[in-house]
Amino acid sequence: MRTLVRLCALMVLAYFLPNTIAAQQLPFKGIVKNSETNEGIPAVSIQITGTMRGTYSRANGEFELAVPQYPVGITFSSIGYES
């Protein structure tokens, strides 16, 4: 009986562990700045290219986004600026 309980526990662990490892996210953070004034740009849309996952920059231009892996394509867009 004890061996059966250990075997079941091992099977449950083996089932969930790869999903937990694969679900880890890496931090990607920075500051979006105006190249002429060097000031942070607020409310810039920052999106992982080809997905719906993204964020917006804060009032000082800082942002943080969890990405699945490096390298990753990032798209920045804001009204009044060229891509």
LINNOR-V458919 format. One record per run of one state. SS is the DSSP state (H for helix, E for strand, L for the rest). FROM is the first residue (numbers start at 1). LEN is the number of residues. If there is no record, write none. Layout:
<<SS;FROM;LEN> <SS;FROM;LEN>>
This chain:
<<L;1;1> <H;2;21> <L;23;3> <E;26;6> <L;32;1> <E;33;1> <L;34;6> <E;40;1> <L;41;4> <E;45;4> <L;49;5> <E;54;3> <L;57;5> <E;62;6> <L;68;6> <E;74;4> <L;78;6>>
